[in-house]
Amino acid sequence: MKIEANSPEDYLAQVPEERQASFSQLRQTILAELPQGFEEVMSYGMIGYVVPHSLYPGGYHCDPKLP
């Protein structure tokens, strides 16, 4: 299932209703445990968590433009 979303909230709103509670709980758990400075983003059509360039200016090893 592909979801077209511009934000994590938009993504979760489009998840099938029977899965929304599980997705929301998983997201809250990840956000609660995410190291300080990491960011939640939309990446590759889904919610992702990245080390931003402000913490690691070199970026991702395959594409330095990506966090």
trRosetta pair geometry for C-beta under 8 A, 3 or more apart (Angstrom, degrees):
i j d omega theta_ij theta_ji phi_ij phi_ji
1 16 7.9 -63 -160 -26 173 106
2 45 6.2 -38 -153 177 89 144
3 11 5.6 100 119 -141 139 74
3 14 4.7 141 -146 102 118 133
3 15 7.1 -33 -82 -71 154 60
3 45 6.8 139 63 174 65 91
3 46 7.5 88 52 -94 106 67
4 14 7.8 -162 54 -138 54 176
4 45 7.5 -51 -98 -138 44 95
5 8 7.7 86 136 -97 135 15
5 10 4.0 164 -155 106 98 102
5 11 3.8 176 81 -72 170 69
5 13 7.9 145 -117 47 124 89
5 14 6.0 -149 -70 18 115 136
5 42 6.3 -152 99 -122 89 138
5 45 7.8 103 36 -162 82 57
6 10 5.5 40 46 37 67 159
6 42 6.5 -135 -170 5 25 165
7 10 4.5 96 53 6 80 103
7 11 6.9 -138 95 -7 43 86
7 42 6.5 -106 -103 -39 19 125
8 11 5.4 -51 -147 34 34 117
8 12 6.4 31 157 -17 67 104
8 27 6.9 137 176 -143 127 140
8 40 5.7 -12 -42 148 149 123
8 42 6.7 -157 -56 -66 62 84
8 47 4.8 65 -115 -109 96 116
9 12 5.9 -54 -148 37 30 108
9 13 6.4 34 152 -23 63 107
10 13 5.7 -54 -149 33 31 115
10 14 6.7 20 155 -12 62 110
11 14 6.1 -73 -159 39 29 104
11 15 7.0 43 147 -39 66 95
11 42 6.9 170 -46 -108 129 107
11 46 7.0 107 -146 -143 146 46
11 47 5.7 -170 79 -47 162 97
12 15 5.6 -33 -152 6 41 117
12 20 6.3 93 177 -142 84 86
12 23 5.6 178 -126 117 90 127
12 24 6.1 85 -156 -78 137 82
12 27 6.9 -56 -81 -20 133 157
12 47 8.0 29 -50 -46 87 138
15 19 5.0 -106 159 90 110 107
15 20 5.1 147 86 -86 111 69
15 23 5.1 -1 132 1 178 162
16 19 4.9 67 69 17 86 107
16 20 7.3 -137 94 -36 40 81
17 20 5.7 -33 -147 -4 35 119
19 22 5.5 -63 -164 46 59 111
19 23 5.7 58 142 -24 86 108
20 23 5.7 -59 -143 40 31 110
20 24 6.0 30 160 -20 67 109
21 24 5.9 -56 -145 38 27 110
21 25 6.3 26 156 -18 63 108
22 25 5.8 -56 -146 37 29 110
22 26 6.3 29 156 -18 64 107
23 26 5.8 -57 -148 38 29 111
23 27 6.2 30 154 -20 65 107
24 27 5.7 -53 -146 36 31 112
24 28 6.3 29 156 -17 65 106
25 28 5.8 -54 -146 37 30 110
25 29 6.4 32 154 -20 63 106
26 29 5.7 -56 -150 35 31 113
26 30 6.4 29 154 -17 65 106
27 30 5.8 -56 -149 37 31 110
27 31 6.2 27 156 -16 66 108
27 47 6.8 -24 -108 134 110 167
28 31 5.8 -54 -142 40 30 110
28 32 6.2 33 156 -23 64 108
29 32 5.8 -56 -148 34 27 112
29 33 6.4 3 160 0 63 114
30 33 6.3 -76 -148 49 27 96
30 34 6.0 47 154 -52 68 100
30 40 8.0 109 113 -96 117 112
30 49 6.5 -141 165 -52 124 146
31 34 5.6 -32 -138 2 31 121
31 40 6.6 -23 -95 -54 98 136
34 38 4.8 -125 174 72 106 126
34 40 7.5 -90 -83 -55 170 90
34 49 6.0 -135 -120 -153 123 138
35 38 5.2 87 65 -13 78 117
37 51 7.4 27 120 -142 101 70
37 52 7.0 -127 165 32 79 101
37 54 7.4 -137 -162 91 102 104
37 55 4.8 100 157 -72 131 137
38 49 5.6 32 158 175 122 98
38 50 6.7 167 -163 81 80 32
38 51 5.9 -51 -110 -90 81 54
38 52 7.4 159 -138 -10 33 83
38 55 7.8 -45 -76 14 51 160
39 49 7.1 170 84 -152 38 58
39 50 5.5 -24 62 61 88 84
39 52 5.0 57 -2 -50 127 112
39 67 7.2 -8 49 131 120 161
40 47 6.5 -14 -170 -168 98 99
40 48 7.5 153 -156 83 52 39
40 49 5.7 -28 -99 -99 59 75
41 47 7.7 145 81 -156 35 53
41 48 5.5 -29 70 70 83 88
41 49 7.4 147 22 -98 77 24
41 50 5.6 -8 16 9 127 119
41 67 7.3 118 -8 51 158 134
42 45 7.5 8 177 -121 94 11
42 46 7.2 170 -152 87 67 16
42 47 6.5 -47 -101 -97 58 46
42 48 7.1 95 -152 20 14 88
43 46 6.9 -38 70 66 59 63
43 47 7.9 42 29 179 77 15
43 48 3.7 -40 40 23 119 142
43 50 7.1 108 -41 -48 151 122
44 48 6.9 75 32 -43 95 137
50 66 7.8 -120 -138 163 140 83
50 67 4.0 82 153 105 136 113
51 55 5.3 -101 -178 80 89 124
51 56 4.8 34 132 15 121 128
51 67 6.2 -166 79 164 48 90
52 55 5.6 91 63 14 71 94
52 56 7.5 140 84 34 33 77
52 67 4.8 -32 -118 -144 41 137
53 56 6.7 -86 -126 76 32 54
53 57 5.3 56 -173 -116 80 47
53 59 6.1 -10 -97 -74 93 83
53 67 5.6 -101 -34 -105 72 87
54 57 7.8 42 -102 -73 12 73
56 59 7.0 157 116 -58 92 23
56 67 7.6 112 65 -163 99 70
58 61 7.9 17 136 -86 111 57
58 64 6.1 -83 173 -132 54 102
59 63 6.9 -78 140 109 126 54
59 64 3.9 116 61 -164 129 50
59 65 6.1 85 -157 20 164 10
59 66 5.6 117 -175 67 110 49
59 67 6.3 -86 -128 -103 77 26
60 63 5.5 15 79 59 109 69
60 64 6.8 -158 57 -95 55 26
60 66 4.2 -17 18 83 126 106
60 67 6.9 51 -32 93 95 18
61 64 7.9 15 -127 -73 16 68
62 66 7.8 1 71 38 81 130
63 66 4.7 60 91 3 105 109
